[in-house]
Amino acid sequence: MRNKLSTASGQLPTERRNLKLTLEYLGTNYHGFQRQPGLVTIQSELERVLSLLLRDEVKVIGAGRTDAGVHAAEQVVSFKT
C-alpha cells in the first residue's frame, strides 16, 4: 500500500516519521504481543488497524513483549509513517 496522505503543499511526504505510542490493554483475548501466524496478537491487530487508518503498510516495533493473556500498562511501541 502507498501512503495517500499529503502535506500542506499537496506533495507526498518524502521522509517517514518515527512515531511512539504508549499502550495499555487487557490481553485476555490475545496470544501475546508478538505477531504469530494464524493467531490474534496485539502487534498484528495494531498493524492491521494503523494500516487502515493511515492508508499505508505499518510495521510496529515493540519495546517489550507479553505472553498470552497478559495485560499491559505503559507498553511502548514505535512505527514509521
Secondary structure, 3 states (H helix, E strand, C coil): CCCCCCCCCCCCCCCCCEEEEEEEECCCCCCCCCCCCCCCCHHHHHHHHHHHHHCCCCCCEECCCCCCCCCEEEEEEEEEC
